[in-house]
Amino acid sequence: MKRKSSSSPFLSGIRDGIPIALGYFAVSFTLGIAARKAGLNAPLAGLMSAAMVASAGEFAALGVIEASAPYLEMILTSLVINLRYLLLSCSLSQKFGPETRFFHRFFVGFFVTDEIAGISFAREGHLEPAYVYGAGTISVPAWVAGTVLGVLVGAILPPFLSSALGVALYGMFLAIIIPPARKEKFLAVLVAVSMLCSFAFAYIPGIRTLSSGMRIILITVLLSALAAVVKPRTEEA
């Protein structure tokens, strides 16, 4: 389902970012519990979330911190796991109008997450930077707040409740991909194939030893190339 442009892209971004913010708060709450276990206090955990805004990358960084590994290992681990955002940024850059300044292209990159990119791709026509800023304005603070709160009070929650909080973001993902998949059968097939590949890559010898971020990159590149060959889209589309 394409989202129609409004007279105020910033407010539209805030509106569309509210479900993301709720999901981010729930998932980052679990992240805060992990940060507390790794020895981080609330300010440090909040600073980490504000700087990275990436669940897989932050969980991996916390694992490295807990293991007292060298800084270089932490940097390389975060870089590899977060490489998929490079692909998202390259793809999202094609949504901007030719008049979009480098200044906006640069700062929009900070807000490129899986979820914000998802609603940005669903935006009809050229993507206004203000829309991404609006989505980030509501969702990033929720991510940081959830992390801080997880450090402060997460220890008193029962484990089953902490695990249940992480399910919210998957429901939001389904809300993003199902409408366009129902409208376009080829896209639905790609979604199904990507899910099967993700499951298979977790068990195939050799590939399963790769990090989750590298597996995502591999699936994305292979299926995107296949889709471009099987059903190319014109520049107008």
Salt bridges, closest charged atoms under 4 A:
ASP16 OD1 - ARG3 NH1 3.47
ASP16 OD1 - ARG15 NE 2.99
ASP114 OD2 - ARG84 NH2 3.12
GLU128 OE1 - ARG123 NE 3.32
GLU184 OE2 - LYS231 NZ 3.74
